[in-house]
């Protein structure tokens, strides 16, 4: 799976504004459809209080966070699966990302054109999801045709493979025809491997972004979300997806403030503890199946990204391929232990400082030091 998150939605719902706030690198944004044609790509630092605390403890020369790649993809419209609104080009960009973040407009503003001339989050979600499902259905029918041909003409091994492919496609077919995502079929690992070459869009994890105004954020923060946000949250929950609430305009303005006290004052005004984008970034990180380990010392405190479930040598290889090849052992303690005991020396005294070998599965929040031999 690609390690990036694609921002999608109808035109003029705030995708490029949110992307600009995420990456602090302005994307083209305008009040007309299809302003964004070529996808914008931004590398976004992963907000992590643990790294900040490690940096405060070790006082390193530099602190380097983990990062997530976001891709701002142009707006989809009804008929995109048939090429409407340059749909084929945009759909191909969505196929290349690992997680889909669908922006849904949850604010009223007569000065910003809505492609359907009305604010209806559920209808917007339905339009995008149906187009993604129809695009996958077209892919499915082509793959089904190839598999049926292989089943009739190939040898025993190829016939067995084709049989597995056809069984998996059969589970997905009716869902896609109903505009539902392929991920709701509950395919097992063997079936997922069998249809991997289809690169189905609706098999990708999806998160919804309720792009609201400042009043909407304030109400949601107080536990009283408005009707638009409630509609998106209900639909997301029904799909087993997550919904986050953001005011793209506010987040873009916040990203341009360098003074920390001023930034905190703005957040406090809306009842927020942290920028809404922090929750989005963290949610996408989780959906990508990623985890973080740390290295810490006087020279550098750094967050490293691995796949959840990676073992110690693979984690070492993220730092340098030679570390994985020559891996001997890893010295490990948890972030919680350094907070509890205060120093590595006291962690050792407590017996919480561990030596782990090749089979050790790295845990999110581990602080590690690798020994290797070249």
C-alpha positions in Angstrom: 0.0 0.0 0.0 1.2 3.5 -0.9 2.3 5.4 2.2 0.3 8.6 1.4 -3.1 10.1 1.9 -5.2 11.6 -1.0 -7.5 14.5 -0.3 -10.7 14.1 -2.4 -14.2 15.5 -2.7 -16.4 17.5 -4.9 -15.1 20.8 -6.3 -15.1 23.9 -4.0 -15.4 22.0 -0.7 -12.1 23.3 0.7 -9.6 20.6 -0.3 -6.9 22.9 -1.5 -7.4 25.2 1.5 -7.0 22.3 3.9 -4.0 21.0 1.9 -2.3 24.4 2.1 -2.8 24.5 5.9 -1.4 21.0 6.2 1.7 21.5 4.2 2.1 25.3 4.8 2.7 25.4 1.1 -0.1 27.2 -0.8 -2.0 25.1 -3.3 -4.0 26.8 -6.0 -7.4 27.6 -4.6 -10.2 29.5 -6.4 -13.9 29.8 -6.5 -14.6 27.7 -9.6 -14.6 23.9 -10.3 -11.5 22.0 -11.5 -9.1 24.7 -10.3 -6.8 21.9 -9.2 -6.0 19.7 -12.2 -2.6 18.3 -11.4 -2.3 16.9 -7.9 -0.3 18.9 -5.4 2.0 16.9 -3.0 3.0 18.0 0.4 5.2 16.3 3.1 3.6 17.0 6.5 5.2 16.7 9.9 3.5 14.2 12.2 2.4 16.0 15.4 3.7 13.9 18.4 3.9 15.2 21.9 6.2 12.3 22.8 8.9 13.6 20.5 8.6 17.0 22.0 9.0 15.6 25.6 12.0 13.5 24.5 13.5 16.7 23.1 12.9 18.6 26.3 14.6 15.8 28.3 17.7 15.2 26.1 18.2 18.8 24.8 19.5 17.6 21.4 21.1 19.7 18.7 18.2 18.8 16.4 14.7 17.2 16.6 13.3 15.5 13.5 9.6 14.4 13.4 8.0 11.6 11.4 6.2 12.7 8.3 3.2 11.8 6.2 2.7 12.6 2.5 -0.6 14.3 1.5 -1.9 14.6 -2.1 -4.4 17.2 -3.1 -6.5 15.7 -5.9 -8.9 17.7 -8.1 -12.6 17.6 -7.4 -14.8 14.8 -8.6 -18.3 15.3 -10.0 -21.2 13.1 -10.9 -20.2 11.1 -14.0 -16.5 11.1 -13.1 -16.4 7.3 -13.6 -17.5 8.0 -17.2 -14.9 10.7 -17.8 -17.0 13.8 -16.7 -15.0 16.7 -15.4 -11.7 15.0 -16.4 -12.8 12.2 -14.1 -10.6 9.5 -15.6 -7.4 11.5 -14.9 -8.5 12.3 -11.4 -9.5 8.7 -10.6 -6.1 7.5 -11.7 -4.5 9.8 -9.1 -6.7 8.4 -6.4 -5.6 4.9 -7.3 -2.0 5.8 -6.4 -2.7 6.8 -2.7 -2.9 4.6 0.3 -5.7 6.3 2.3 -8.5 8.5 1.0 -9.5 11.6 3.0 -12.8 12.8 1.6 -13.6 16.5 2.3 -17.3 17.2 2.9 -18.6 20.7 2.9 -20.5 21.5 6.1 -20.8 25.2 6.0 -23.0 27.8 4.4 -21.4 30.6 2.3 -23.3 32.2 -0.7 -20.0 33.6 -2.0 -18.5 30.1 -2.5 -20.2 28.2 -5.4 -21.4 24.7 -4.7 -21.2 22.4 -7.7 -24.8 21.2 -7.0 -26.1 24.7 -5.8 -27.0 23.3 -2.4 -25.3 22.3 0.9 -26.2 18.6 1.5 -23.3 16.6 3.0 -25.0 13.2 2.7 -25.7 13.8 -1.0 -22.1 15.0 -1.6 -20.8 11.9 0.1 -23.1 9.7 -2.0 -22.0 11.3 -5.2 -18.3 10.8 -4.5 -18.7 7.2 -3.2 -20.9 6.1 -6.1 -18.4 7.4 -8.6 -15.5 5.6 -6.9 -17.6 2.4 -6.8 -18.6 2.7 -10.5 -14.9 3.2 -11.4 -14.1 0.0 -9.5 -17.0 -1.8 -11.1 -15.5 -1.1 -14.5 -12.1 -2.4 -13.3 -13.8 -5.5 -11.8 -15.6 -6.4 -15.1 -12.4 -6.3 -17.1 -10.6 -8.4 -14.5 -13.5 -10.9 -14.3 -13.3 -11.3 -18.1 -9.6 -12.1 -17.9 -10.1 -14.6 -15.1 -13.0 -16.4 -16.8 -10.8 -16.8 -19.9 -7.9 -18.1 -17.9 -10.3 -20.6 -16.1 -11.4 -22.0 -19.4 -8.1 -22.1 -21.3 -5.2 -22.4 -18.8 -3.6 -25.3 -16.9 -4.6 -26.6 -13.4 -2.5 -24.1 -11.4 -3.7 -21.1 -13.4 -7.3 -22.4 -13.2 -7.1 -22.6 -9.4 -5.8 -19.0 -9.2 -8.5 -17.8 -11.6 -11.1 -19.6 -9.4 -9.9 -17.6 -6.3 -10.0 -14.4 -8.2 -13.5 -15.0 -9.5 -14.7 -15.9 -6.0 -13.3 -12.7 -4.6 -14.7 -10.6 -7.4 -18.2 -12.1 -6.8 -18.1 -10.9 -3.2 -17.4 -7.4 -4.4 -19.6 -7.1 -7.5 -23.0 -6.5 -6.0 -21.6 -4.1 -3.4 -20.1 -1.9 -6.1 -23.3 -2.0 -8.2 -25.1 -0.6 -5.1 -22.5 2.2 -4.8 -21.0 0.6 -1.7 -17.2 0.2 -1.1 -15.3 -3.1 -1.8 -13.8 -2.9 1.7 -17.2 -3.7 3.2 -17.0 -7.2 1.6 -14.7 -8.4 4.3 -12.2 -10.2 2.0 -9.6 -12.4 3.7 -5.9 -12.0 3.1 -5.9 -14.7 0.3 -8.7 -12.9 -1.5 -7.1 -9.5 -1.1 -3.9 -10.9 -2.6 -5.8 -12.4 -5.5 -7.3 -9.1 -6.5 -4.4 -6.9 -5.6 -3.6 -6.2 -9.2 -7.0 -4.5 -9.6 -6.0 -1.7 -7.3 -9.6 -1.1 -6.3 -10.1 2.5 -5.0 -12.9 1.5 -2.6 -10.7 -1.1 -0.9 -8.6 1.7 0.5 -9.3 3.0 4.0 -11.3 6.2 4.0 -11.7 9.0 6.5 -14.2 11.9 6.2 -13.3 15.5 6.9 -16.2 17.7 7.9 -15.0 21.1 6.6 -17.1 23.6 8.6 -16.9 27.2 9.8 -15.6 28.5 13.1 -19.1 28.3 14.7 -19.3 24.6 13.6 -15.9 23.8 15.1 -16.8 25.5 18.4 -20.1 23.6 18.6 -18.4 20.3 17.9 -15.7 21.0 20.4 -18.4 21.6 23.0 -20.0 18.3 22.2 -22.9 19.9 20.2 -22.2 19.3 16.5 -24.6 20.8 14.0 -26.8 18.9 11.7 -24.3 18.8 8.9 -21.6 17.3 11.0 -24.0 14.9 12.6 -25.0 13.7 9.1 -21.4 13.1 8.1 -20.6 11.3 11.4 -23.6 9.0 11.0 -22.7 8.0 7.5 -19.0 7.5 8.4 -19.9 5.3 11.4 -22.2 3.2 9.3 -19.3 2.5 7.0 -16.9 1.8 9.9 -15.0 5.0 9.0 -13.9 7.9 11.1 -14.9 11.6 10.7 -12.9 14.6 11.9 -14.1 18.2 12.2 -12.0 21.0 10.7 -12.5 24.6 9.7 -10.2 24.8 6.7 -10.2 28.6 6.6 -9.3 28.8 10.4 -6.6 26.1 10.0 -5.0 28.0 7.1 -5.0 31.2 9.1 -3.6 29.4 12.1 -0.8 27.8 10.0 0.4 31.4 9.1 0.8 32.4 12.8 4.3 31.8 14.2 3.8 33.2 17.7 2.9 30.2 19.9 1.0 32.3 22.5 -1.1 33.9 19.8 -1.7 30.5 18.2 -2.8 29.0 21.5 -5.1 32.0 22.1 -6.9 31.4 18.8 -7.3 27.7 19.6 -8.7 28.5 23.0 -11.2 30.8 21.5 -12.7 27.9 19.6 -12.4 25.5 22.6 -9.6 23.5 20.9 -6.6 21.9 22.6 -4.7 21.5 19.4 -5.2 22.3 15.7 -7.9 20.1 14.0 -5.3 19.1 11.4 -3.3 17.3 14.1 -6.2 14.8 14.5 -6.4 14.4 10.8 -2.7 13.7 10.3 -2.7 11.2 13.2 -5.8 9.4 11.9 -4.3 9.1 8.4 -1.1 7.7 10.0 -3.0 5.1 11.8 -5.1 4.1 8.7 -1.9 3.7 6.8 -0.9 1.0 9.3 2.1 3.0 10.5 3.8 3.1 13.9 6.6 5.2 15.4 9.8 4.4 17.3 12.3 6.9 18.6 16.0 7.4 18.8 17.1 9.9 21.5 20.4 11.5 22.5 22.3 14.7 22.7 22.9 14.9 19.0 19.4 14.1 17.8 15.9 13.1 18.9 14.1 11.6 16.0 10.8 9.8 15.3 11.1 7.0 12.7 8.2 5.5 10.8 7.7 1.8 10.4 4.8 -0.5 9.5 3.0 -1.8 12.6 4.3 -5.3 13.2 7.8 -4.8 11.9 10.6 -6.6 13.7 13.7 -5.0 15.2 16.0 -5.6 12.1 13.4 -3.9 9.8 13.2 -1.0 12.1 17.0 -0.7 12.1 16.9 -0.8 8.3 14.7 2.3 8.3 17.7 4.2 9.7 20.2 2.6 7.3 20.1 -0.6 5.3 23.4 -1.7 6.7 21.9 -1.6 10.2 19.4 -4.3 9.1 22.0 -6.4 7.3 24.4 -6.4 10.3 21.8 -6.3 13.1 23.0 -7.8 16.4 20.6 -6.6 19.0 18.5 -3.6 20.1 18.5 -1.8 23.4 14.9 -0.8 24.1 12.8 1.0 26.6 9.3 2.5 26.3 8.5 6.2 26.1 6.2 5.8 29.1 9.2 4.5 31.1 11.4 7.5 30.3 8.5 9.8 31.5 8.0 7.7 34.6 11.7 7.3 35.6 13.2 10.5 34.1 16.6 9.1 33.0 17.9 6.1 31.2 20.0 5.2 34.2 16.9 5.0 36.4 15.2 2.9 33.8 18.1 0.4 33.9 17.9 0.4 37.7 14.2 -0.5 37.5 14.9 -3.4 35.1 12.9 -1.8 32.3 15.8 -1.4 30.0 15.7 -4.4 27.7 17.9 -6.2 25.2 15.9 -7.5 22.3 16.9 -9.8 19.4 15.9 -10.3 15.7 12.4 -11.6 16.5 11.3 -8.6 18.6 8.2 -6.8 17.3 8.8 -3.1 17.7 6.0 -1.4 19.7 4.7 2.1 18.9 6.6 4.5 21.3 9.7 2.3 21.8 12.9 4.2 22.3 15.7 2.2 20.6 19.5 2.0 20.2 20.8 -0.6 17.7 24.0 -2.6 17.8 25.2 -3.9 14.4 28.2 -5.4 12.7 29.3 -4.5 9.2 
